Amino acid sequence: MTAQHYSRLAAAIFAIIALLQLLRAISGFEIAVGGEIMPVWPSWIAALIAGFLAYLGFTAGGRQPV
């Protein structure tokens, strides 16, 4: 696997995570961990971070090593 393929694969995984977090934040879907309800606001932050990492992965995939 080349570095370009690896960065694109990682970017695709981060994009899926960002989409799922965004869908959870928009829908307000409740998640219980150990009997405690997780608030929705961390999903907004997770969607932004995962989206940014996906962006970095897709843009890094096109760069040539120096």
Secondary structure, DSSP 8 states (H G I E B T S, - for coil): --HHHHHHHHHHHHHHHHHHHHHHHHHT--EEETTEEE-SHHHHHHHHHHHHHHHHHHHHTT----
